[in-house]
Amino acid sequence: MPVGAKDRLVGMITDRDIAIRVAAQGKPLGTKVREAMSAEVKFCFEDDDVAHVVENIGDLQLHRLPVTLARRPVSLAYARLLRT
């Protein structure tokens, strides 16, 4: 899931991030998202070609890629949906 701050994309958080960075370390569920999220975010732009996005998702070995408009998250591109 994209994480935003001041209307900008600043990270991503997944169930795996929560499992590894919160649950496995015994941190409480009140832990802030910024402590568990991945801050290095790969993304695509809303006007990118779908073929280019599919190639990037494959190259980066990702399951989803945030779609942005002026660095504002507007959607997610899912690998399993784009590859069908």
Rosetta blueprint (number, residue, H / E / L):
1 M L
2 P E
3 V E
4 G E
5 A E
6 K L
7 D L
8 R E
9 L E
10 V E
11 G E
12 M E
13 I L
14 T L
15 D H
16 R H
17 D H
18 I H
19 A H
20 I H
21 R H
22 V H
23 A H
24 A L
25 Q L
26 G L
27 K L
28 P L
29 L L
30 G L
31 T L
32 K L
33 V H
34 R H
35 E H
36 A H
37 M L
38 S E
39 A L
40 E L
41 V L
42 K L
43 F L
44 C E
45 F E
46 E L
47 D L
48 D L
49 D L
50 V H
51 A H
52 H H
53 V H
54 V H
55 E H
56 N H
57 I H
58 G H
59 D H
60 L H
61 Q L
62 L L
63 H L
64 R E
65 L E
66 P E
67 V E
68 T E
69 L E
70 A L
71 R L
72 R E
73 P E
74 V E
75 S E
76 L E
77 A E
78 Y E
79 A H
80 R H
81 L H
82 L H
83 R L
84 T L
